[in-house]
């Protein structure tokens, strides 16, 4: 079990490095490409070959893609959340192919119960972790607006939704950092047994 947990924490660090290194690479590439003295950036093209496939993109679209980090943030959030699910399976003794029962509000409560902690200890609390789960699900399924089902999930758990129906689901660097801090906090408090006062 300890080896599995160590591997999960190792992957967490790897994802963090991937996020930060990708942002550095994107910013550097954008700076280089933006400095090209080309009159028509729509006509200038890059070509990539992957096996038998070929992909072409204009310099204009390449720069535009580098400026939009939303896909990177989505991949990092999804990967981070998946690691927390793997962590929960290990801690709760659930086989990797089995589904966790309920959402993070259910299995997260079970995780914390094992170590004698409550949601109030976790960064963002239960409401904050439901927000992460709802955002992750929306992003994974290409849902752009908050709907009634999403809001109802908060209500059924005794929480208040941070969103109104129809609001856009967005993910920027600051929000991603906050969401990952909440997930990491849940793992930390699920890993350390609460010390009783003597």
N, C-alpha and C positions, 0 to 999 in steps of 0.2 A: 504493500500500500504506500509506504513512504517513497519508494522509487517512482510510483505513478504520480504522486503529488509533486515530487521534485521535477518530474518531466513537464507537468502542467505549468509550474512556476517558470521553468526554463522557456517554455513556449510563450508565456506571457511577456517575458523580457525580449524575446525574439521579435514579437509583434510590435513592441514599443520601439525597438531599434529600427524595424522596417518602416514604421510610420515616420519617424524623425529623419531617417536617411532618405526616404522617398521625397519628403518635403524639401530637403536640401537639394536633392538632384533635380526636382521639378523647377525650383527657383533658379538654379544655376542654368539649366537648359533654356528656360524662358529668357533669362538675361542674355545669353549667347545668341539665341535665335532672333530676339528683338533688335539686336545690334546689326543684323545683316542689312546692308544697303541694297535692297532689292525693290525696284519700283512696283512690281505686281506680286504681292505675297500670295495671291490666290492661284497664280500660275506656277510658282515655284513649288516643287513637290519632293517629298521624301518617299522612298520605297523601302519596304522591309520584306524579307523573305523568310517564311517559316515552313520548312520542309518543301512541300509542293505548292503551298499557298503564297500569294503575294498581296501585300497591303500597301496602298498608296494614300498619302494625306498631304494636303496643301500646307505650306508654311503657315498660312493664316490660321487654319484649323488646328494645326499642331500647337501653336502658341495659345490659342483659345482653350484647348484641352488641358494644357499645363496650368492654366490659370484657375481651372475648375477642379478643386480638390475633393468634391463631394463623393466621387466614386471611391477614391482612396479611403476617405473617412468611413464610408459604408462598409467596405471590406474589413477594415480594422475593427469596427464595432461588432460586426457579425462574427468575426473570428474570436474576439475577446469574449463575447457572450457564450459562444460554443465551448470555450475553455472552462467557463464557470459551470456550465452544465456538466461537463466531464468531471470537474472537481466534485460537484454534488453527487454524481453517480459513485465515484470512488468513496467518498465519505459516508454515503448512505448504503453502501454495499449493493448497488444496483448494477446489473450487467450492462455493458456498454451499448448493447443493441436494444435494451429496454427503454421505453419512454419514461420520463419523470412524470409522476402524477401531479396534475394541476400546473399552474403557472409558477413563476418565481416567487409569488406571494405565498404559495403553499409549500413547495419544497425548500424555499429559503427559510421558512419558519421551522421546518424540521431540522435543517442544517444548524441553525442557531440554537435550537433546543438541545442539541447534542453537547454543546459547550456551555450551556447555561446562560447564553446571551439573549438579549431581546433586540427587536428592530431599532429601538431608540439609540443603540450603540453604533449602528451601521450608518455610514455617510449617506444622507438622503432619506434614510428610513425606508419603511415598506413602500410608501407612496413613490419615493424616488426610484426605487428598483422596478416598480411596475411601470413607471415612465420609461425607463431604459428598455424594458421588454416590449412595450407598445411601440416605441420608436424603432427598435430592431425589427420587429415583425412588419411594420409598415414599409420600412426601407427594403427589407428582403423581398416583399411582394409587390413592390412598385406602387404602393398606395401613397398618394401625395397629400391627401386631406384627412383630417380627423373625422371619424364617423361615430355614430351612436354606440356601436359595439365597443369601440375603444374607450369611450367615456364611461360606459356601463361597467367595464372591468374595474375601474377605480371605485365606483359606487358600491359594487358587490363586495369589495374588500374593506369597506368602511373608510375609504380615502376620498380625497377631493382631486378631481382631474385638473392638471395644470393647463389644459387646453379647452377651448370651446369647439363645438362641432363646426367643421368647415375651415378651421385653421390649417395652415400649411405645416407639413412635417419637414423640418429642416435640420441639417446637421453641419455645424461648423467646427473649427478646431477646438474652440473653448468648450463647446457643449460635449464634444467627443471626449475631451480630457476629463470633464466632470463625470460623464457617464462611466468611463473606465475607472475613475476613482471610487465610484459607488460599487461597482462590481468587485473591485479589488478589496474594498472594505468588507464586503460580505464574505469573501473567501478568508480574509484574515480573522474575522471574528468567528468563523466556522472552524477555524484551525486551532484556536487557542482556548483552552478551558478557562472559564471564569474562576478567579481565585477568591475563595471565601475569606471574609475577615476573621481574624483570630480573636 
